[in-house]
Amino acid sequence: MERAGFGHAQQFWGAVLTSAPQPVGAVIAYLAVEEINGLLPFSFAFAAGAMLALVVAELAPEAYAAVGRLAAAAGTALGAALMLMLAALLGV
């Protein structure tokens, strides 16, 4: 929003207003998962896919442009290695 020329107040209220429906959605999702236990793995998969899509579409291009390919690739590799290590240590 900042790049598009919106002021700080507009950015704040845009964030607040777009986040307002989240509690309602969270309650609906919670009730659905509680009602249908088999829905939980699909819910996690959907959330993980949404996060990965956000990273690929928004964050990765900015990181590569800001610090260069080598540094961004090294940060990605280091983060992936850390995640795998934590998963192995925690037994996930």
Buried (B, 14 or more C-beta within 10 A) or exposed (E): EEEEEEEEEEEEEEEEEEEEEEEEEEEEBEEEBEEEEEBEEEBEEEEEEEEEEEEEEEEEEEBBEEEEEEEBEEEBEEEEEEEEEEEEEEEE
